Structures are given as structure tokens and as C-alpha cells.
Amino acid sequence: MNDVARLFGGGATPRDTRERLLFTALELFKTHGFHAVGLDRVLGEVGVTKTTFYNHFESKDELVLEALRLQDAWESDAFRRAVQARAAYDPKAMLLAAFDVLDEWFTSTEYRGCLFILACAEFPSPDDPIHRVAARFHGFAEEEFARMAAAAGVDDPAALAREWVLLMQGATTNRMVGGDDGAARVARGLAEQALARRLPRG
């Protein structure tokens, strides 16, 4: 399985009942959303009782939180590997390669949208623990881009990293809402202009 394919589900095999519950719930949430998937649906897919479920998770909300954390781990690792495969360790090339990886994800037949944006939409209160965990994914991405930008020698790494996250969020939302599978390519063009403005002349 290549690194972009891992964005869809990690490629891991569950080792025990807890992971079977978690992996199954994650697939259902990606396909149907969080509120549309009841606990009974998850239990029926896995073939366990509520007693067994509560031996591993306190509630459905805890299951959602753990599913988001698992997707975060899988997706962050897969995205980083995919960027490095396209740009080696050239920081300027890595910054732009992020949009190439996004484009490959958007145009895949397995594309099902961003689980973190979906979670923020279905749990809109910023005080909700599920919303906070989902929103944190983009905060970590901003930190990663700031490190790349600093290595590339741009004049304001934090500002460029914020621009990168806004461009990627916008492209991802446009793909999810409008079905525009060229959104990442448009965002890459804007990113190239932003990078050129912030690099030292000569």
C-alpha cells in the first residue's frame, strides 16, 4: 500500500477486540458520518455485545475521540512520507509537494472527505472535546509547515505556515462541498506565488 493510499485507512489489521471496534467504527464514520452511525450499528458489524463494548470504551463519544486520534496518527505519518517521497528533504519542494499529495488524494476513487472537518461540523461547539481533538489536527499541520518554511529560509515562517493551512483547508472544503477535484492544483498555484514573495531575492 502506498503512502497516499494510507490516508484512507492506515492499512493496519486489528489485533484484538478493542481495535476491531475502533477500526470498524472509523470506517463507518468515514462513510456515513458520526451522528448517523449508532452504537448498535458498530456492535452489529463487529459482532459483540454492549457489555464487551463497555469493557473497552466508556461511551460512543470516547470511541469517536479514539477514532479521530487513530486517523490523525495514520494520516500524519502517511502524509509526511508521501511528501518526502516527492521532494526528498528539500524544504521548498516539500512545501509545494504537500499540494501534490492533496491532489492525488482528491482524485483517488477512494476519496471520502476529511474526517476532521466532518467532526468539527458535526460537533460545532469549540468546547466539545471531539471538536477540540479534530481541530488540533490542523494546528499540528501548521507547526510542521512552519518548520519546513524556516528550513527553506522564508522571511516569516509562521505567517507562511498559516497561509499553507488556510489554502489546504480551503481546497479540502471545496473538494468536499463542491466536488472540485482540481482544488488542490489551484491552491498549489497560489502557494507558489506566496512562497516566491517570502523567499529572499537572489
Helices and strands as residue ranges (DSSP letters): H 3-6, H 17-32, H 39-46, H 50-54, H 60-87, H 91-106, H 115-122, H 129-152, H 157-178, H 183-198
